Amino acid sequence: MKKLLLLISIVFCPALLLAQTGSKSSNTTTMIPANDIVKNISVAPNTHTFYFFIQKTNLALTYTSRGPITVFVPVDGGFSDMPTGKFDSLAKPAHIWELTDLVAYHAIAGQLKARDIQKKINKGKGIATFTTLSGGKLFAKIDSNSNIVLIDGNGGKSTISQFDIKQNNGIVHLVNKVLVPKKKLI
């Protein structure tokens, strides 16, 4: 599976580099606002791994529901920090609950745009707390470069690299790392 992920990265990374605008705006040519979250993730050039994991769980129905829902989607390169073998392990039927928890940890009920997250951070005096669909806590802060940084239950940090990507049932924010719930999955 690691070889498949590497192959996908080699094939799609050059297209990603050409498609980047250098901006963190919500402009994207691969996600269509009229489509739902799962449909858009399935065709985006850099979200194949997360889409694969959604399909392995029963969460595809949740992510295609009327919503609204906010999903922090790790780009394919964000999975590279996973320990060797963990990717393959999560994809096995014996680990379906662990995988479901991981995928659900990337979503929050309701529509949260970047400005909403920033308001909560300001209201929380520098840190905001969100409850994910898995029931776990996810934290957000602004770093010294004015980026929104998400902090998972283990202290791992993931930066929102592209935000406010409108979907017909919510919002997608692309993040650069996988978020891991408090119990040690990875």
Secondary structure, DSSP 8 states (H G I E B T S, - for coil): -HHHHHHHHHHHHHHHHHH--S--SS--SS--TTS-HHHHHHHSTT-HHHHHHHHHSSTHHHHTSS--EEEEEE-GGGGGGS-TTHHHHHTSGGGHHHHHHHHHTTEEES---HHHHHHHHHHTTS-EEEE-TTS-EEEEEE-TTS-EEEE-TTS-EEEEEEEEEEETTEEEEEESS----SS---
